[in-house]
Amino acid sequence: MNEGRGDSLQVHQFYQKAKIPIELGQALGRTGFSKIIKTSGLLRDSLPVPLWGKREIHKIERMSSYQRKDFVQKELQGMPCLILTDGLSYPRSVKQYAREKMMALFTTELSRSKSRALLKKMFFAFTTPQLVLSGGLLTIFGQGILIMGDSGVGKSESALELISRGHLFVSDDVVQIQKDADGKLVGSAAPLSRNFMEIRGLGIINIQKIFGNKSICSKTRIDLIVMLRRWKAGKEYDRLGLKFPESRKILSVTVPKITIPVAPGRNIATLIEVACKVFMLKKKGYIAAREITENLERAIAIG
């Protein structure tokens, strides 16, 4: 079974993913850990696991034993697990039902609203398609820049220079990409390679240890793709920038892209910084090639 994303996961997988962010505790040990949580076909604001809080517990406390049993059965029938918030304790009737039905019971000190928000975020991430691309990802001037290109062209070396200039490192070589709740692309590092970079001649280096915590960004939206290509003699390149940016589709999202030909002696890090600045200016409506064209047309008209 795919443990990364899909339309279902086992309760024990859910517990492993949620125990730290939602501070889950086990009320019945590993009872019900083999049950399946279905995550497909959910309504916009619904969750695949129920959350109980003060309201449900107070309601149960006011019921007769018969009413309590009927309420618990109606509310929890078919549920793989239950989370009780606000640091509350489960009533005996709920524990008894859970043991009979082999249903997992969890507790958390967090409030119901906080738990719900974290669960929605977690399940959204689980059910959202993910793509893994080869490249480096940095935050440059506040923009998420995905650096891709030919093998050995200098992607990691240019990324290292950009980090030394104060830009933020997200990932090297392997970038995990998925959509966020707004439909924007978000990139992050693979867990095993987080904070690490491979530099020819130096081997594996730890960016966090060398440049400090302020040099690291855990994830970023992807605003621009910079494609590095080896310079080919005789090949024509866009000299005016009228074709900038091009675009590429990732997970059905169109991402602006610029291709930079790399030749000996070109400072790739500086070119990437300038590409980011040009991109930011273009988003504000300014295009240098258009300005020089307009200036030329005015000069011709006057002459």
Sequence and secondary structure as in RCSB ss.txt:
>XXXX:A:sequence
MNEGRGDSLQVHQFYQKAKIPIELGQALGRTGFSKIIKTSGLLRDSLPVPLWGKREIHKIERMSSYQRKDFVQKE
LQGMPCLILTDGLSYPRSVKQYAREKMMALFTTELSRSKSRALLKKMFFAFTTPQLVLSGGLLTIFGQGILIMGD
SGVGKSESALELISRGHLFVSDDVVQIQKDADGKLVGSAAPLSRNFMEIRGLGIINIQKIFGNKSICSKTRIDLI
VMLRRWKAGKEYDRLGLKFPESRKILSVTVPKITIPVAPGRNIATLIEVACKVFMLKKKGYIAAREITENLERAI
AIG
>XXXX:A:secstr
  SSSSSEEEHHHHHHHHTTTTT EESSTTTTTT EEE TT  TT  SS EE HHHHHHHHTS HHHHHHHHHHH
HTT SEEEE TT    HHHHHHHHHHT EEEE SS HHHHHHHHHHHHHHHHS EEEEESEEEEETTEEEEEEES
TTSSHHHHHHHHHHTT EEEESSEEEEEE TTS EEEEE GGGTTEEEETTTEEEEHHHHH GGGB SEEE  EE
EEEEE  TT    SS TT  EEEEETTEEEEEEEEEE TT  HHHHHHHHHHHHHHHHTT  HHHHHHHHHHHHH
HH 
